[in-house]
Each structure stands twice: as structure tokens, then as C-alpha cells.
Amino acid sequence: MNDLILETTSLSKQFGKQLAVNGVSLQIKRNSVYGLLGPNGAGKTTTLKMIIELLQPTSGKIIFDGEPLQRKHLARIGSLIEGPALYGNLTAVENLMVHTKLLGISQEKINEVLETVDLTNTGKKLASQFSLGMKQRLGIAIALLGDPELLILDEPTNGLDPVGIHEMRGLFASFPQKGITVILSSHILSEVAQVVDAVGIISDGRLLYQGKANHEDNLEDLYMDVIKGGGK
């Protein structure tokens, strides 16, 4: 079995004269948590959007499970990018029901994913009344409906309080044991330092560092060295 679930080779995206992503080559190991780190505007979200075909690369390759990325592979990828798209006038269950119908998935999955993200007791509360953390959890539940092998989460703890961030970290760490590989994009190192198995550091559209995450080392020191040194 291929040890890599996802690989990009010299992935680039240009908008007019701006090169937003410049030759990024990622290697994501199966059943791991990969932290894609970098400042705001570094190119993280653009990279992730290319992986799920929301954007087409200007150049480069994307390999999923040993094959060039194709439309059929997207059913095996779940994502939460730039916040969840929720129906505020519906409950958590009703939001999920909409997606099961769109995706042709059994409604039996609804309770399973709500339990996974700890949203089983929201009852008739409307999504518009949810806290930011609850909305993020519901967005992740939607991303989990299709039993993804790869889960892409872009800044999933934005705006959460310390308790919410701590709870999210535990959730992220549990996914590899369930056969789900996670790409976790963030510009806040403390969110990811305790749960990632490997990190990629991106700045100005370039991947400056990629390697295993040693939890005994200081990720912030590594990050600052890489960013300030420009990958040299």
C-alpha cells in the first residue's frame, strides 16, 4: 500500500501577475495529522482549494492515493474551508439531512457524525443560534458524512475560546485512529503543535520546510527560524 494518501508536485497557482502558490510539493502520509502552517496570506487556502478542485492549478500535479487526482476521488475527501456553509434556519440534524439527500447518503450517518463532534444534544436549536465553536463542529460533521479518507480543515479554530480550541485538538487527534488523514491549516502554532505528526511551513506561496513534528522540540522556534530565514 502506498504510504502517501496525497502528494503534490510543483503545484502552482497564478492570479494575473500574482503567483499565489509557487511550486509547492507536499507529502501527506496516510492516517496522520499534517499541519500546514504559515502566516495569513501565505497561500495555504489556495493550495487546499486546488486539492479539492475549487481552483484549477496553473501548473503542477496532485496525486491522491497513487493516482492523478480525478473527480471520483473527491467523494473520499471531506473539507471545511473558509468556514461552514450552514442553513441558519435549520437545526443541526436538518442541516445534515440536506447534505445526505444531496450526496445520496443514508440518514443513519447523521447521529454517528453528530456524536463524533459532540453535538448530539442540540435538539431544536437553530444553527443561527449556535456559538462559533458549535458551527465549526457542525461544519466538520458535514465534512465527515461521506466517510472521508482525507479531511481538510482550514483554520478550523478561528475565533474559538481556549476551551473550544482544547476540545478541537482532541477531536483532530482522534481521526487517524478512525482511518482519517487530516490536513490541518493554521497560522496559530499552539493549536497544532500537540497533535500534528508532520508539518509543512509555507510563506509567500513557497513551501519552505516539510518534515516530521517532534513534540519535544519547540515548533514556534522552528517556525520562526524557517520564516525569517526564508527556507535557507
Order of alpha helices (4+ residues) and beta strands (2+ residues): beta-beta-beta-beta-alpha-beta-beta-beta-alpha-alpha-alpha-beta-alpha-beta-alpha-beta-beta-alpha
